[in-house]
C-alpha cells in the first residue's frame, strides 16, 4: 500500500494510473504495457474468413480442426444493454459471425440480410423478371442451420475521475495544476460483459454457453485509453473505446465456447463450398 503526502492510504494500482495520466498529458511514452484486459490477457478482433481460411485473425483465436455443424446467428430477442450515445452498431451479430467463421468450427448460414436477398431473387425469378437460361437461383438448395448461436451483451461505464483527481492532488509535482485535475475528472472505467448461447436446432437443447468480459480505462483525452486496443475488425466496432472493449469481450466468450464445442459430435454437413 502506498501513502500520500497527507498520510492517506492510496492503492498502488490507482496511483500507477495517476502517474500514467501525467505522462500521457506530458506527451511521454512507455507508461507500462498497453492492451485490453481480456480475461487474463489482451486481444482484438480483426482479419477475414473465407475460402482462403482465417487471414489476419487474432493469434489468441481458438480454432477447430474441422467444422462440426452449420450455424446461424440469432439476434437476442431482449436486445442489448448499451447506451445509444456511443454511436455503436445496433447489433454485435456481424462481429460474432466473423469469429465463428474464422474459428473453423462452424459453417455459417445467413438468416438475416443475405437470406432476405435470396428470397427476393427467387421471387423475381418466379415473376419472370430474371433470365431463364443459366439461372442459378433455385428452390431447395439452401442449407439448414443445425445450431443457433445467440449473443447477449451488457456494457457499463463507471466514473473514476473524482477519486483519481484526489490522488493526483496529493502528488507534489502536479497538485498545483488545476487544469490537470479537471482533465483527470473525465476518466472512466469501461467494461463489457457478454454471453454466447449455443442451441441444437434438432432437439432445442442448449448444448453450450460461455461468458466473456473485457475492460479498459478511458482517459477522456481524445480517445486515449489504457490500453490502446487496436482495431476491432471494422463493422463499427473499431471507432470508439466502447466498441473495442465490446469486441474484445466477444472474443473472450467465443474462445471459451469453442473449447466446449470441440466436444460435440460432428453432424452430417452439406457439400463444401466450391473453390478454384
Secondary structure, DSSP 8 states (H G I E B T S, - for coil): -EE-TTS-EE-HHHHHHHHHHHHHHTT----S----EETTB------B-STT--BS--TT----SS--EEEEEE--TT--B--GGG---S-SHHHHHHHHHHHTSEEE---SHHHHHHHHHHHHHHTT-S-STT----TT-----SEEEEEEEEEEEEE-HHHHHHHHTTSTTTTT-HHHHHHHTT-EEEEEEEEEEEEETTT--EEEEEEEEEEEEEEEETTEEES------STTSSSSHHHHHHHHHHHHHHHHHHHHHTTS------------
